[in-house]
Amino acid sequence: MSSFLSLGVPETLASSLAERGVTEPFPIQRDTLPDALAGRDVLGRGRTGSGKTIAFSLPMVARLSGANAARRTGGHPRGLVLAPTRELASQIADSLKPLEKAAGLRSAVVFGGVGQNPQVNALAGGVDVLIACPGRLLDLIGQGYVKLANIETLVLDEADQMFDMGFVIAIRKIVAHLPRRR
């Protein structure tokens, strides 16, 4: 039986999980965390409740935390999570909160169907991780509120659903704004 620490998860993040009663990694976490923490590309597939969000959140938070958190600048996130729906984007943000608190990071969520001013203000204050639905993100990029040149980590959550929903062109446009090395 492996622990989060034995998989290479920093102690502060493993402790944050333990405080929420998460002490044993799920199979997708055991299979992906060592590679993701080492900075390798990972493709994971699993059902709802299989632990996918933690599997991608832990490596992202670990990479962006510590001394790197000081590099936060307004409108220039360093981690990007794309999600197909505002409900999923909000769920990801809720899951990320305890980890980002433990690591001294900030995140913001952007999606359509609501006024953009609170989202623009959050971005201007500087965020490390941006959780976004593709349409609103493209709107904010087009208006100059978001620049993706500093993205170090990209996550496509529910990529198959985003493709089924017709977001392929939007995702390609977003990826075109990212640095080649991430």
Protein Blocks (a to p, Z undefined) as FASTA:
>chain_A
ZZfklnopafklmmmmmmnopabdcfklmmmmmmmmnopacdddddehilmmmmmmmmmm
mmmgmjllmmpcehiafbdcddfbfklmmmmmmmmmmmmmmnopacddddehiafklmmm
mmmnopabdcddfklmmmmmmnopaccklpmbdcdehklmmmmnopmmmmmmmmmmpcfb
ZZ
